[in-house]
Amino acid sequence: MTASANLLTTPLNALHLELGARMVPFAGYSMPVQYPAGLVAEHHHTRSAAGLFDVSHMGQLRLTGPDAAAAFESLMPVDVMGLGINKQRYGLLLNDEGGIIDDLMFVNRGEDIFVIVNGACKHGDLAHIQQRIGSRCTIEPQFDRALLALQGPKAVTALQRLVPGVEQLVFMTGMAATWVGADLYITRSGYTGEDGFEISLPAHAAEAFARALLAQPEVKPIGLGARNSLRLEAGLCLYGSDIDTTTTPVEAGLNWAMQKVRRTGGARAGGFPGADKILAQLNGTAPAQRLRLGLVGLERVPVREHVELHNDAGQKVGEVTSGLLAPTADQPVALAYVQAEYAASGTRLNAMVRGKAVPMQVSPLPFVPNRYHRG
Amino acid sequence: MIKYTEDHEWLQIDGDTAVVGITHHAQDALGDVVFVDLPEVGKSFAAKEVAGVVESVKAAADVYMPVDGEITEVNEELRGDPSLANTDPLGKGWFFKVKLSKPAQADALLDETAYQAFSAG
C-alpha cells in the first residue's frame, strides 16, 4: 500500500521514510502511523523517556488587533480575555446548538493570540473564525509552519540541550526562542498525559531540528498509533471520535474547560454560540441526558469504537467512541457516551462485542495518572 | 503441504487435517497482536466464514475459516500470549486445527510461490 498521490506531506516526510515509518492517510496528509519499533514499544518509550511526534498537519493561526481577545472569546465558552501573557489554555469552538466544531489550544503571546487546531478541521475552523469575527481582528493562518511534539519524562532533558531555558516553563506556558536562526515558539504541553513540549517552527528548519532532537539519547520517533493510545490512557478526547458537532462540552465532560467567568453569574457569562443550552446544562436547569466517561474492561477483550453498551436488562444505554487494550494501564479501556443515570463510577455495563457481552465498569479518568510539570 | 489464502492465512495440510494461522505479512500489517478470539472446539464452519478475531492495539481483523471443516483444537498458548502471532506466526503462533470435510478444496488455495506474488502485489 502506497500513499495516494493527492495526499499532502509534512516538512518531515523524507525523514519519516528514511526512518522506515509506515505511512497512512490522516487529515488529508500522509502521516507516520508507526516506525519499525512498533506501536507498543513507541508507547512505552514515550512514557519512560521521550518521544518525538510530527504533528505538522495541525493548523496554526494567529489573531491580532486590539479586539482580538474579546472577539475570540465570543466563539468559545472559555475565558480568553483573562489569560496572562505566555499562558496557554484549552478552548472549544462551538456551533449555535452548542455542538463542538473543534477543540484547540491557544496562547496569549502579547502581540497576538496563537491558536493550534486539529488538522482535519483547520480549513473549516478558519472559515468559521473569519466569518464570525473577521471584521474585529486580523486572522492569519500559518498552515505552512511545522509543529513537533516532544513528550515524556525526559523531554525536558533532551530539549534543554538544544534550547536552554525551556526547563523554566511550567505546564501550559510558552516562550519564544531561536535555534540556528529559526524562530521557535515552545509551549510546555501536549496530548499524552506526560510532561513535554510542543514546538512551532518554520517548515525549512523542521527536518534539521527534528534530526537534532533524534540525536539526543532519550529521543525516539513516535507515530500516530501510539499518539492515540497515549491520549486515550490520559482520558483526552479525539475530535471526530469522542467529540463532534453533535456533542456539547458538558456532555463531553469538559466542564473544567469552561471558567466561572463565562458561566451563569460570572462577569462575562454567556455570549458564545449555544450559550443558552450549555449554561442550562451547567447550572442544572436542563441537565445533559448523556455523559462521556471512562470504562475499564473486566475481561481482557479490547472494546472499540461503535460498540454498544447495555444495562443488565439488555437495553442499550450508551456507545463506545474510542477503545483499545491500553499498553500502560495493561487492561482494556474505553471512552463512551452513556445515559446520565449510568454514569456513576463503579457502574457495571455490558459491552456487546461480536454479539457477546463483555463486562466493563465505569472508571474515573484518566486511566493513567497525568505527570504534567506544574512547577 | 503448505497452502495460503488471499486473506493472508496459512494452512499446513496433512491428509484431511490442517493447522491454520496468519502469515508473516498479516502479522506485520497488524502490528503488535494483543488479543485473539479463537473458535470453539467441535464447531463447524464453511470456507470464508469468520472463525476468530485477531487484534493489535490499533486494529481488529477477522480470522476466516479457509476451507469447510470442524475445529478439532485451538492454540491455548496463543490465547495466553497473543504476541506469539508476531514472533512465530508460522510456528508457535498457530490459531486452530481443522478436520477438512472436503479435502479437495485445498487444491484451489495458493501455493508458496503464488502467495508470495499475491502478497507482494
Interface residues (C-beta under 8 A of the other chain):
Chain A: V33 Q34 G38 L39 V40 A41 H43 G225 N228 S229 R300 V301 P302 R304 L324 L325 P327 R354
Chain B: G31 D32 V34 F35 D37 V53 E55 S56 V57 K58 A60
